[in-house]
C-alpha cells in the first residue's frame, strides 16, 4: 500500500502541541518575575526622579515642596503620573501641613506588577514600604540597597 498523502498525523500534531505547552509552562513564570523586577527597578528610579523634582521645585517655590500636579505644571515630571500607574506602580506624594516635608510612596498597581512597595523622604533614601505585606520579610522601612 503506497501512501501518497503528505502531511502530519493527528498524533504528531498533539505531540508538538504538548511540547509547546510544556515549554510555555516553564517560561511564563520566569517572564513574570522578570517583568516584576523591571517594574520594581523602574519604581526605584522614578522615586529618585521625583525626589530630584521636589528639590528643584523647593528652590523655586519659596521653600515649599509640591504635589504631583505642581511638579507636572512646572515640567519637572511627565504628565503620565495623573491618569494612573507608571510602569506598574502608583505614586502618591504626601505633604505635611506647611509643605515643608514630603513622602513619596510607590505601590504596585497589582500583584503581577511588583512584589514590593517603596517610599522616599527629603533625605533621599529609598526604603521598602512600611506596610509589611509590601516589604521583604523583616525589611519594612529598611533602606533599599541597589
PyMOL commands that place a pseudoatom at each C-alpha (Angstrom):
pseudoatom trace, name=CA, resn=UNK, resi=1, chain=A, elem=C, hetatm=0, pos=[0.000, 0.000, 0.000]
pseudoatom trace, name=CA, resn=UNK, resi=2, chain=A, elem=C, hetatm=0, pos=[1.601, 3.233, -1.157]
pseudoatom trace, name=CA, resn=UNK, resi=3, chain=A, elem=C, hetatm=0, pos=[0.731, 6.328, 0.819]
pseudoatom trace, name=CA, resn=UNK, resi=4, chain=A, elem=C, hetatm=0, pos=[0.833, 9.415, -1.361]
pseudoatom trace, name=CA, resn=UNK, resi=5, chain=A, elem=C, hetatm=0, pos=[-0.781, 11.785, 1.188]
pseudoatom trace, name=CA, resn=UNK, resi=6, chain=A, elem=C, hetatm=0, pos=[1.782, 14.061, 2.725]
pseudoatom trace, name=CA, resn=UNK, resi=7, chain=A, elem=C, hetatm=0, pos=[1.203, 15.864, 5.974]
pseudoatom trace, name=CA, resn=UNK, resi=8, chain=A, elem=C, hetatm=0, pos=[1.106, 15.357, 9.698]
pseudoatom trace, name=CA, resn=UNK, resi=9, chain=A, elem=C, hetatm=0, pos=[-0.961, 12.848, 11.565]
pseudoatom trace, name=CA, resn=UNK, resi=10, chain=A, elem=C, hetatm=0, pos=[-3.143, 13.879, 14.476]
pseudoatom trace, name=CA, resn=UNK, resi=11, chain=A, elem=C, hetatm=0, pos=[-0.773, 12.145, 16.890]
pseudoatom trace, name=CA, resn=UNK, resi=12, chain=A, elem=C, hetatm=0, pos=[2.217, 14.122, 15.621]
pseudoatom trace, name=CA, resn=UNK, resi=13, chain=A, elem=C, hetatm=0, pos=[0.325, 17.406, 15.978]
pseudoatom trace, name=CA, resn=UNK, resi=14, chain=A, elem=C, hetatm=0, pos=[-0.733, 16.519, 19.526]
pseudoatom trace, name=CA, resn=UNK, resi=15, chain=A, elem=C, hetatm=0, pos=[2.868, 15.755, 20.483]
pseudoatom trace, name=CA, resn=UNK, resi=16, chain=A, elem=C, hetatm=0, pos=[4.046, 19.117, 19.120]
pseudoatom trace, name=CA, resn=UNK, resi=17, chain=A, elem=C, hetatm=0, pos=[1.277, 20.967, 20.976]
pseudoatom trace, name=CA, resn=UNK, resi=18, chain=A, elem=C, hetatm=0, pos=[2.167, 19.121, 24.212]
pseudoatom trace, name=CA, resn=UNK, resi=19, chain=A, elem=C, hetatm=0, pos=[5.839, 20.103, 23.849]
pseudoatom trace, name=CA, resn=UNK, resi=20, chain=A, elem=C, hetatm=0, pos=[4.892, 23.752, 23.273]
pseudoatom trace, name=CA, resn=UNK, resi=21, chain=A, elem=C, hetatm=0, pos=[2.671, 23.722, 26.367]
pseudoatom trace, name=CA, resn=UNK, resi=22, chain=A, elem=C, hetatm=0, pos=[5.472, 22.264, 28.498]
pseudoatom trace, name=CA, resn=UNK, resi=23, chain=A, elem=C, hetatm=0, pos=[7.899, 24.954, 27.306]
pseudoatom trace, name=CA, resn=UNK, resi=24, chain=A, elem=C, hetatm=0, pos=[5.302, 27.684, 27.971]
pseudoatom trace, name=CA, resn=UNK, resi=25, chain=A, elem=C, hetatm=0, pos=[4.674, 26.315, 31.470]
pseudoatom trace, name=CA, resn=UNK, resi=26, chain=A, elem=C, hetatm=0, pos=[8.368, 26.638, 32.235]
pseudoatom trace, name=CA, resn=UNK, resi=27, chain=A, elem=C, hetatm=0, pos=[8.925, 30.031, 30.567]
pseudoatom trace, name=CA, resn=UNK, resi=28, chain=A, elem=C, hetatm=0, pos=[5.904, 32.097, 31.661]
pseudoatom trace, name=CA, resn=UNK, resi=29, chain=A, elem=C, hetatm=0, pos=[6.709, 32.279, 35.418]
pseudoatom trace, name=CA, resn=UNK, resi=30, chain=A, elem=C, hetatm=0, pos=[10.248, 33.417, 34.594]
pseudoatom trace, name=CA, resn=UNK, resi=31, chain=A, elem=C, hetatm=0, pos=[8.897, 36.105, 32.304]
pseudoatom trace, name=CA, resn=UNK, resi=32, chain=A, elem=C, hetatm=0, pos=[6.520, 37.330, 35.007]
pseudoatom trace, name=CA, resn=UNK, resi=33, chain=A, elem=C, hetatm=0, pos=[9.341, 37.521, 37.567]
pseudoatom trace, name=CA, resn=UNK, resi=34, chain=A, elem=C, hetatm=0, pos=[11.469, 39.429, 35.076]
pseudoatom trace, name=CA, resn=UNK, resi=35, chain=A, elem=C, hetatm=0, pos=[8.619, 41.844, 34.451]
pseudoatom trace, name=CA, resn=UNK, resi=36, chain=A, elem=C, hetatm=0, pos=[8.151, 42.379, 38.196]
pseudoatom trace, name=CA, resn=UNK, resi=37, chain=A, elem=C, hetatm=0, pos=[11.864, 43.040, 38.656]
pseudoatom trace, name=CA, resn=UNK, resi=38, chain=A, elem=C, hetatm=0, pos=[11.819, 45.549, 35.794]
pseudoatom trace, name=CA, resn=UNK, resi=39, chain=A, elem=C, hetatm=0, pos=[8.819, 47.353, 37.287]
pseudoatom trace, name=CA, resn=UNK, resi=40, chain=A, elem=C, hetatm=0, pos=[10.480, 47.453, 40.718]
pseudoatom trace, name=CA, resn=UNK, resi=41, chain=A, elem=C, hetatm=0, pos=[13.693, 48.895, 39.274]
pseudoatom trace, name=CA, resn=UNK, resi=42, chain=A, elem=C, hetatm=0, pos=[11.647, 51.481, 37.367]
pseudoatom trace, name=CA, resn=UNK, resi=43, chain=A, elem=C, hetatm=0, pos=[9.761, 52.411, 40.555]
pseudoatom trace, name=CA, resn=UNK, resi=44, chain=A, elem=C, hetatm=0, pos=[13.017, 52.998, 42.440]
pseudoatom trace, name=CA, resn=UNK, resi=45, chain=A, elem=C, hetatm=0, pos=[14.394, 55.107, 39.571]
pseudoatom trace, name=CA, resn=UNK, resi=46, chain=A, elem=C, hetatm=0, pos=[11.145, 57.086, 39.392]
pseudoatom trace, name=CA, resn=UNK, resi=47, chain=A, elem=C, hetatm=0, pos=[11.299, 57.795, 43.133]
pseudoatom trace, name=CA, resn=UNK, resi=48, chain=A, elem=C, hetatm=0, pos=[14.782, 59.244, 42.605]
pseudoatom trace, name=CA, resn=UNK, resi=49, chain=A, elem=C, hetatm=0, pos=[13.436, 61.378, 39.755]
pseudoatom trace, name=CA, resn=UNK, resi=50, chain=A, elem=C, hetatm=0, pos=[10.556, 62.670, 41.883]
pseudoatom trace, name=CA, resn=UNK, resi=51, chain=A, elem=C, hetatm=0, pos=[12.964, 63.438, 44.727]
pseudoatom trace, name=CA, resn=UNK, resi=52, chain=A, elem=C, hetatm=0, pos=[15.121, 65.484, 42.341]
pseudoatom trace, name=CA, resn=UNK, resi=53, chain=A, elem=C, hetatm=0, pos=[11.985, 67.229, 41.054]
pseudoatom trace, name=CA, resn=UNK, resi=54, chain=A, elem=C, hetatm=0, pos=[10.983, 68.078, 44.631]
pseudoatom trace, name=CA, resn=UNK, resi=55, chain=A, elem=C, hetatm=0, pos=[14.385, 69.621, 45.365]
pseudoatom trace, name=CA, resn=UNK, resi=56, chain=A, elem=C, hetatm=0, pos=[14.161, 71.660, 42.161]
pseudoatom trace, name=CA, resn=UNK, resi=57, chain=A, elem=C, hetatm=0, pos=[10.612, 72.762, 42.982]
pseudoatom trace, name=CA, resn=UNK, resi=58, chain=A, elem=C, hetatm=0, pos=[11.685, 73.675, 46.533]
pseudoatom trace, name=CA, resn=UNK, resi=59, chain=A, elem=C, hetatm=0, pos=[14.262, 76.126, 45.194]
pseudoatom trace, name=CA, resn=UNK, resi=60, chain=A, elem=C, hetatm=0, pos=[11.661, 77.941, 43.061]
pseudoatom trace, name=CA, resn=UNK, resi=61, chain=A, elem=C, hetatm=0, pos=[8.598, 77.792, 45.344]
pseudoatom trace, name=CA, resn=UNK, resi=62, chain=A, elem=C, hetatm=0, pos=[9.683, 79.757, 48.422]
pseudoatom trace, name=CA, resn=UNK, resi=63, chain=A, elem=C, hetatm=0, pos=[10.973, 76.734, 50.329]
pseudoatom trace, name=CA, resn=UNK, resi=64, chain=A, elem=C, hetatm=0, pos=[7.888, 74.562, 49.849]
pseudoatom trace, name=CA, resn=UNK, resi=65, chain=A, elem=C, hetatm=0, pos=[7.567, 71.130, 48.331]
pseudoatom trace, name=CA, resn=UNK, resi=66, chain=A, elem=C, hetatm=0, pos=[4.904, 70.396, 45.728]
pseudoatom trace, name=CA, resn=UNK, resi=67, chain=A, elem=C, hetatm=0, pos=[2.332, 67.745, 44.987]
pseudoatom trace, name=CA, resn=UNK, resi=68, chain=A, elem=C, hetatm=0, pos=[2.182, 65.774, 41.741]
pseudoatom trace, name=CA, resn=UNK, resi=69, chain=A, elem=C, hetatm=0, pos=[0.127, 68.480, 39.998]
pseudoatom trace, name=CA, resn=UNK, resi=70, chain=A, elem=C, hetatm=0, pos=[2.677, 71.154, 40.955]
pseudoatom trace, name=CA, resn=UNK, resi=71, chain=A, elem=C, hetatm=0, pos=[5.583, 69.079, 39.657]
pseudoatom trace, name=CA, resn=UNK, resi=72, chain=A, elem=C, hetatm=0, pos=[3.773, 68.364, 36.376]
pseudoatom trace, name=CA, resn=UNK, resi=73, chain=A, elem=C, hetatm=0, pos=[2.760, 72.026, 35.961]
pseudoatom trace, name=CA, resn=UNK, resi=74, chain=A, elem=C, hetatm=0, pos=[6.406, 73.051, 36.294]
pseudoatom trace, name=CA, resn=UNK, resi=75, chain=A, elem=C, hetatm=0, pos=[7.505, 70.357, 33.799]
pseudoatom trace, name=CA, resn=UNK, resi=76, chain=A, elem=C, hetatm=0, pos=[9.599, 68.576, 36.428]
pseudoatom trace, name=CA, resn=UNK, resi=77, chain=A, elem=C, hetatm=0, pos=[7.933, 65.194, 35.883]
pseudoatom trace, name=CA, resn=UNK, resi=78, chain=A, elem=C, hetatm=0, pos=[5.942, 63.875, 32.892]
pseudoatom trace, name=CA, resn=UNK, resi=79, chain=A, elem=C, hetatm=0, pos=[2.172, 64.279, 32.779]
pseudoatom trace, name=CA, resn=UNK, resi=80, chain=A, elem=C, hetatm=0, pos=[1.522, 60.500, 32.742]
pseudoatom trace, name=CA, resn=UNK, resi=81, chain=A, elem=C, hetatm=0, pos=[1.566, 60.449, 36.563]
pseudoatom trace, name=CA, resn=UNK, resi=82, chain=A, elem=C, hetatm=0, pos=[-2.002, 61.726, 36.856]
pseudoatom trace, name=CA, resn=UNK, resi=83, chain=A, elem=C, hetatm=0, pos=[-4.111, 59.231, 34.885]
pseudoatom trace, name=CA, resn=UNK, resi=84, chain=A, elem=C, hetatm=0, pos=[-2.813, 56.101, 36.560]
pseudoatom trace, name=CA, resn=UNK, resi=85, chain=A, elem=C, hetatm=0, pos=[0.085, 53.739, 37.134]
pseudoatom trace, name=CA, resn=UNK, resi=86, chain=A, elem=C, hetatm=0, pos=[3.537, 54.413, 35.766]
pseudoatom trace, name=CA, resn=UNK, resi=87, chain=A, elem=C, hetatm=0, pos=[5.487, 51.246, 34.948]
pseudoatom trace, name=CA, resn=UNK, resi=88, chain=A, elem=C, hetatm=0, pos=[3.085, 49.191, 37.049]
pseudoatom trace, name=CA, resn=UNK, resi=89, chain=A, elem=C, hetatm=0, pos=[3.285, 51.401, 40.152]
pseudoatom trace, name=CA, resn=UNK, resi=90, chain=A, elem=C, hetatm=0, pos=[1.010, 54.065, 41.622]
pseudoatom trace, name=CA, resn=UNK, resi=91, chain=A, elem=C, hetatm=0, pos=[2.883, 57.064, 43.018]
pseudoatom trace, name=CA, resn=UNK, resi=92, chain=A, elem=C, hetatm=0, pos=[1.495, 59.393, 45.675]
pseudoatom trace, name=CA, resn=UNK, resi=93, chain=A, elem=C, hetatm=0, pos=[3.018, 62.441, 47.326]
pseudoatom trace, name=CA, resn=UNK, resi=94, chain=A, elem=C, hetatm=0, pos=[2.016, 63.229, 50.895]
pseudoatom trace, name=CA, resn=UNK, resi=95, chain=A, elem=C, hetatm=0, pos=[2.865, 66.728, 52.146]
pseudoatom trace, name=CA, resn=UNK, resi=96, chain=A, elem=C, hetatm=0, pos=[2.792, 67.984, 55.723]
pseudoatom trace, name=CA, resn=UNK, resi=97, chain=A, elem=C, hetatm=0, pos=[0.567, 70.937, 56.691]
pseudoatom trace, name=CA, resn=UNK, resi=98, chain=A, elem=C, hetatm=0, pos=[3.173, 73.567, 55.736]
pseudoatom trace, name=CA, resn=UNK, resi=99, chain=A, elem=C, hetatm=0, pos=[4.527, 71.769, 52.630]
pseudoatom trace, name=CA, resn=UNK, resi=100, chain=A, elem=C, hetatm=0, pos=[7.948, 71.679, 54.266]
pseudoatom trace, name=CA, resn=UNK, resi=101, chain=A, elem=C, hetatm=0, pos=[8.174, 67.872, 54.315]
pseudoatom trace, name=CA, resn=UNK, resi=102, chain=A, elem=C, hetatm=0, pos=[7.049, 65.148, 51.923]
pseudoatom trace, name=CA, resn=UNK, resi=103, chain=A, elem=C, hetatm=0, pos=[6.842, 61.415, 51.472]
pseudoatom trace, name=CA, resn=UNK, resi=104, chain=A, elem=C, hetatm=0, pos=[6.525, 59.835, 48.042]
pseudoatom trace, name=CA, resn=UNK, resi=105, chain=A, elem=C, hetatm=0, pos=[5.179, 56.294, 48.025]
pseudoatom trace, name=CA, resn=UNK, resi=106, chain=A, elem=C, hetatm=0, pos=[5.222, 53.769, 45.201]
pseudoatom trace, name=CA, resn=UNK, resi=107, chain=A, elem=C, hetatm=0, pos=[2.864, 50.823, 45.464]
pseudoatom trace, name=CA, resn=UNK, resi=108, chain=A, elem=C, hetatm=0, pos=[2.362, 48.128, 42.829]
pseudoatom trace, name=CA, resn=UNK, resi=109, chain=A, elem=C, hetatm=0, pos=[-0.841, 48.542, 40.836]
pseudoatom trace, name=CA, resn=UNK, resi=110, chain=A, elem=C, hetatm=0, pos=[-1.380, 44.767, 41.073]
pseudoatom trace, name=CA, resn=UNK, resi=111, chain=A, elem=C, hetatm=0, pos=[0.427, 41.737, 42.450]
pseudoatom trace, name=CA, resn=UNK, resi=112, chain=A, elem=C, hetatm=0, pos=[1.683, 40.920, 38.952]
pseudoatom trace, name=CA, resn=UNK, resi=113, chain=A, elem=C, hetatm=0, pos=[3.289, 44.354, 38.564]
pseudoatom trace, name=CA, resn=UNK, resi=114, chain=A, elem=C, hetatm=0, pos=[5.588, 44.231, 41.591]
pseudoatom trace, name=CA, resn=UNK, resi=115, chain=A, elem=C, hetatm=0, pos=[6.221, 42.462, 44.860]
pseudoatom trace, name=CA, resn=UNK, resi=116, chain=A, elem=C, hetatm=0, pos=[7.360, 45.402, 46.988]
pseudoatom trace, name=CA, resn=UNK, resi=117, chain=A, elem=C, hetatm=0, pos=[6.305, 48.940, 47.795]
pseudoatom trace, name=CA, resn=UNK, resi=118, chain=A, elem=C, hetatm=0, pos=[8.808, 51.767, 48.275]
pseudoatom trace, name=CA, resn=UNK, resi=119, chain=A, elem=C, hetatm=0, pos=[8.938, 55.287, 49.660]
pseudoatom trace, name=CA, resn=UNK, resi=120, chain=A, elem=C, hetatm=0, pos=[11.325, 58.233, 49.768]
pseudoatom trace, name=CA, resn=UNK, resi=121, chain=A, elem=C, hetatm=0, pos=[11.557, 61.298, 52.005]
pseudoatom trace, name=CA, resn=UNK, resi=122, chain=A, elem=C, hetatm=0, pos=[13.589, 64.521, 51.610]
pseudoatom trace, name=CA, resn=UNK, resi=123, chain=A, elem=C, hetatm=0, pos=[16.716, 62.754, 52.905]
pseudoatom trace, name=CA, resn=UNK, resi=124, chain=A, elem=C, hetatm=0, pos=[16.841, 60.926, 49.539]
pseudoatom trace, name=CA, resn=UNK, resi=125, chain=A, elem=C, hetatm=0, pos=[16.967, 57.394, 50.967]
pseudoatom trace, name=CA, resn=UNK, resi=126, chain=A, elem=C, hetatm=0, pos=[14.653, 54.955, 49.237]
pseudoatom trace, name=CA, resn=UNK, resi=127, chain=A, elem=C, hetatm=0, pos=[13.140, 52.484, 51.665]
pseudoatom trace, name=CA, resn=UNK, resi=128, chain=A, elem=C, hetatm=0, pos=[10.854, 49.480, 51.486]
pseudoatom trace, name=CA, resn=UNK, resi=129, chain=A, elem=C, hetatm=0, pos=[7.228, 50.140, 52.333]
pseudoatom trace, name=CA, resn=UNK, resi=130, chain=A, elem=C, hetatm=0, pos=[6.185, 50.373, 55.965]
pseudoatom trace, name=CA, resn=UNK, resi=131, chain=A, elem=C, hetatm=0, pos=[3.315, 48.032, 55.072]
pseudoatom trace, name=CA, resn=UNK, resi=132, chain=A, elem=C, hetatm=0, pos=[4.723, 44.604, 55.961]
pseudoatom trace, name=CA, resn=UNK, resi=133, chain=A, elem=C, hetatm=0, pos=[2.956, 42.840, 53.114]
pseudoatom trace, name=CA, resn=UNK, resi=134, chain=A, elem=C, hetatm=0, pos=[4.741, 45.173, 50.641]
pseudoatom trace, name=CA, resn=UNK, resi=135, chain=A, elem=C, hetatm=0, pos=[8.258, 44.614, 52.004]
pseudoatom trace, name=CA, resn=UNK, resi=136, chain=A, elem=C, hetatm=0, pos=[10.580, 41.614, 52.158]
pseudoatom trace, name=CA, resn=UNK, resi=137, chain=A, elem=C, hetatm=0, pos=[10.285, 39.692, 55.427]
pseudoatom trace, name=CA, resn=UNK, resi=138, chain=A, elem=C, hetatm=0, pos=[11.753, 41.775, 58.254]
pseudoatom trace, name=CA, resn=UNK, resi=139, chain=A, elem=C, hetatm=0, pos=[12.630, 44.709, 55.950]
pseudoatom trace, name=CA, resn=UNK, resi=140, chain=A, elem=C, hetatm=0, pos=[9.637, 47.047, 56.335]
pseudoatom trace, name=CA, resn=UNK, resi=141, chain=A, elem=C, hetatm=0, pos=[11.021, 50.589, 56.323]
pseudoatom trace, name=CA, resn=UNK, resi=142, chain=A, elem=C, hetatm=0, pos=[14.609, 49.419, 55.725]
pseudoatom trace, name=CA, resn=UNK, resi=143, chain=A, elem=C, hetatm=0, pos=[16.721, 51.174, 53.069]
pseudoatom trace, name=CA, resn=UNK, resi=144, chain=A, elem=C, hetatm=0, pos=[16.850, 49.603, 49.624]
pseudoatom trace, name=CA, resn=UNK, resi=145, chain=A, elem=C, hetatm=0, pos=[20.395, 48.722, 48.625]
pseudoatom trace, name=CA, resn=UNK, resi=146, chain=A, elem=C, hetatm=0, pos=[20.850, 48.860, 44.886]
for i in range(1, 146): cmd.bond("trace and resi %d" % i, "trace and resi %d" % (i + 1))
show_as sticks, trace
zoom trace
